[in-house]
Amino acid sequence: MQKIWFIFLLLLASCAKDNGTCQDTLDVSKIDMKLEVVRLEDELFACKSKADIQKFITRHDSLFAHYDQTPIRKAEDSLAYRLWAMVQNKYMDTLYRDAKARFDDPKAGKWKQVVGEFELAFKHIKHYYPTFQPPKIYTTITGLGSFWGMDIYMEKKAIVISLEFYYGKDARYKPPVKITPQYIWNRLAPETIVPLCVLGISNLYNATDFKDQTMLADMIRFGKAYEFVHEMMPCLHDSLLTGYSKRDLANISDKENREYIWNFMVEKKTLFSQSARVKAIYMNESPYVVEINQKCPGRIGRWLGWRIIRKYRQKFPNISITDLMKKAQAKEIFEASGYSGQ
């Protein structure tokens, strides 16, 4: 089962997209893209009996066989039992109605926009990877972690999105902090759904040398993933991929701060470290990197990896995104890029 913490991605490019004038230079209008969407939450909350629940499970048994891995030790562990209890829970019903209002309201609903972004991004992927088959999109309500404890589940043929995680800052209910810390919750919104899913899809094409256990290898892998999203969603606003606040973006975009962060990591010899502890400090989620300062946001290693990739593509402008994604040797990319904190 793949749990994706979505807030781990973004691109930080300077482009006219910030003022709404970005234009996609790739014409994908003739690419046929049929997106299959299944709104599981509507089916689930329409169930009026345990028998209805069982029919619901049977209709989607191939999905649940992968999506739900709960070991059954007693009757209460069965999927049918848990789903029926969920439907009867008045708080879950409120959560469902709130999500419906946020995504399906005739005037202000966001789901139509999300679908449009999926279709456009998938067309771009199909352009670069003609054999790409779009995964089926499922939406559902999972009780903010109380049911399956995840916001998005992905496999090659399916994406399952827990809509309540992406309501936005004004959501009536929020998940427990231990599941989704507040600084992460603050940046979840309908607009982040597609970028996060495209980031996950990048794993299908991101060649990686798993023998290389250095932090640099992780940085380059994330950098390539961010660049993949940038290529498939070229007009995506900067703030929607990194999850960084405006202040964070200003801090790390400042030349002096950026060079300080880079020099700090070089002096501490972190790039070629294979230590899990060191990697966690610079690669994992956190409000800021304590070892550097409070102006340095968490996941800074991922962002720097993307900077290296951007420098590499500037130096070798004829490298296509497909060729880039095939390159598995992180050290080779790093050395060829000539990156030194720019």
N, C-alpha and C positions, 0 to 999 in steps of 0.2 A: 504494500500500500504506500502510495507516495503522498506525503503531506507537504504542501507548499506554503511556506510563510511568505506571503506576498509582498511584502513590503521590502523585498530585498533587491529591487532592481531599478535602474534608471539610467538615462543617458544625460549627459551634461554637455550639450553642444550649444554653441552660440549660433543662432540662426534666426531668420526673420519670423520664424514661427511664434516667437514671443509676442509679436504685435499683431498676430492673426493674419499675416500676409504670406505665410508659407504656401508653396505650391508643390504638389507631388509631380515630379518630372517623369515618373514612370506611368505610362498609359496601360491600365489593367482592365479597361472597360469591356474588352472583348473576351475576357476570361470568364468562363461559365463557373459559377460558384453557387451550389445549392446547399444551404446550411440547414441541417436538421436539428430542430430544437424541441425538447420535451420538457414541459413544465410539471415536474413531479409534485410540487407543492399543491397545485390545484387539484390534481388527482387524489393526493393523499388526504387533504382536508375535506374532500367531498365524500369520503368514506363514512358510512353511517353504522357500520357493524364490523365485527371481527371477520365475517365472511367477505365483506368488501375489501378489507385489508389484505386478506389472503389472495384475492383476485388481483389486487394491485401488485403484490409481490410477484405473483406468477407472470404478470404481463412484463415485468422487468427483471426476471430472475437472472438473466445473464449479467446484468449490471450489478445486482446485489451480491452475486457470487464473488465478485472482485471487490466491490465497495465496502461490504460489511464482513469483517473478519472476526467478529465477536465469538469467542468460544462458548458453546452452550453447555452449561453445567447444571442448569435448572430451567424450569419452564419460563421464568421471568427473563431469561437470557435470549429467548427466541426472538427473531426479527419481528414476527407478527405481534407478539406480546408487547414489545417495546414501541412499535409504531402505533398500536391501538392506544396505549397509554399516552403517547405523545398527542394524538388527535384529540383525546378527551381532556387534556390539560388546558385550562382556560388561558393560562399565560402564553402557551404556544399558539393558541388561536389568535391572541392579540398580536403576537410577533408576526404571524402569517399576514394578518390584515395590515399591519404597518408596512411590511415589505411590499404587499400588493399596491398600497397607496404610493409608495416611493417609486416603484418600477412600472406600474401599469395604469397609473392615473391618465385619463385621456388627454389632459392638457400638459401636465408636468412630469409624467412618467418617463423613466430613463431607459427602459428595456429596449425600445425601438432604436435608440441611439447605440446601445451596446451591441445589438444585432448588426447594425450597419458597420460598426467598427470591426466586428469579427469578420464580416464578409470582405471588407476592404483589405484587412491584414492577411486573411487567408488567400486572397487573390494575389497579393504580393508574394507570399510563400510559394504558391503554385507557379508563378512566373519564374522564380529562381529554381524551384524543385518541381518539375512537371509531374512527378509520380506522387506528389503529396496528396493525400486523401484527408479532407477535413474531418476532425473528430465530431461525433454527435455531441451536442451541447445539452446538458441536463441542468435544470435549476431546481432547487429544493430549499427547505427550511430544516435546519438541524438543531435548533435550540441553543445557538451561541456556544457550541461546544459541549452541551449536556448530553447530546445524542452520539455523534461521532467525533466531536472534538476537532473539527478541521474546517477551514474556510473554502478551500478548493482541493478537489481530488482529481488527479490526472492520470490517464494512461493513453496509449497510442490512439485508441479508437473512441475515447470518451473523456469529456470534461464535466465534472459535477461541481456546481457553484452553489454555495450556501448564501443566499441573497441577503440574509439578515446581517451578515458580517460587513456588507458593503452599502449599508443604508447611508452612512455619513455621520458627521459629528453630532447631529441633532437627534440621533436615535434615542428612543425612549428606554430601550434596554441595551446593556453592554455586557460583553462576556467577562468572566472573572479575570482579574489582572494576571493571574498565573497562566492563563491561556493566551490572552492578548493584552500585553502591557499597554497602558494609556498612551504612551508616545507612539506606539504602533497603530492603535485604534484611531488616533487623530488623523491619520493619513489614508485610511480606508474610505473609499467612495465608489460610486458606480463607474466613474471614469477610469479607475485603476484596474478593473476586471480584465479587460482585453490585453493591456500591456503585460500583466502578470501571467496570463495564459500563454501569450506569445513567447515570453521568457521561458516558460516551461517547455514549450515546443522546441525551442532552440536546442534542447538536450539531444534531440534526434539527429542533429547535424553537427554538433560540437565535438570534433575529434579531440580526444584527450589521452595523454600518456599517463596512465595510472601508476606507472612505476615511479614517476616523478612526484614525490610527496612534499615538495617544497611549497612554501606559501606563495612564491612567485607563480607556480603552476596554477594554484587556485585563483590568483589574481587575474592571470591571463584568461583562464577559462571563463570567469565572470565577465571580463572585459569583452570577450568575443560574444558572449550571450547578450550583453547590452547593445553591442554593435548590431547584432542580428535584429533586435527589436527596433533599433533606429532605422534599419534598412526596410523593415516590413511596415513600420508606422512612421514614415519620415516627417510627418507634421505633428507628431506627439509633443506636447508641451513638456519642457524639462522637468517640472515639478512632479509629473505623474509617474516618472520612472525611478528616480532615485529615492523618492519618499522623503527627501530633505526639505526642510523649511526654507523660506526665502533667506533667513539669516544664515542658515547652514550653507546654502549655495553661495551667498556673498562671501562668507568666510573662506571656503575652500577655493573660490574663484580668484580671490585676492592673491596676487603674485607672491607677495612676501609670505603670507600664511601657507600657500601651497608649497613653496620651496622649503619652508621650515618643517612642514610635515614630512616631506620627502627626505630631507636631510636627516631628520630624527630617525626615520626608519632605516635608512642606510647605515647610519652610525651605530645603531643597535643591532645591525646585521640580521634584520628580520626577514629579508627577501628570500634567503635560501634556508631559512629555518624549517625544520620538519617537526617542530614541537607543536603538539595539539593546543597547548596553553597559549603559545604565541599566536597561532592562527586564530584562536578564539578572540583574542584581544583586538585584532585588526580586521577580521573578516566577519565576525558574528554581529547580531543585533545588539545594540546598546544605545542609550541616549547620547553618549559621547565617549571618546577614548580617554580614559582616565590617565593613562601613561603619557599622553601628549598634552592635552589641555581641554578645557570645556568648549573650546571653539572647534574642536575636531570631532565631527559626528561619527557615530558608529558605522561599521561596514566600510571604513575608509579604504581598506585594501581592495575592495571590489571596485570602488570608484577610480582608484589609481590604476587598476588593471585596465579599465576602460580608457583612461587617458593614454596609457601605453599603446593600446590598440589604435586609438585615433592618430597618435603620432606615427605609428607604423604605416597606416594607410595614407597619411600625408606624404610620407617618404616614398611609398610605392603606390601611386594613385591608380595603377592598372590592376591592382589586386582586387578581384571581385569578391563579393561577400561569400560566394560558394567556395572559392579557393581559400579564403581566410579561414572559414570554418573547418576546412580539411587539415589545416596546419596544427599539429599536435605538440610540437616542441616549443614549450614556453620560453626557455632560455634563448633559443634561436630568434624568436620574435622579439624578445626584449632587447637583445644585443643589436639586432638589425634596426630597431626603432630609434636607437640613440636617445631614448627618453632619460631625462635627468631632472625631473621636477617641473617641466614647462607647463 
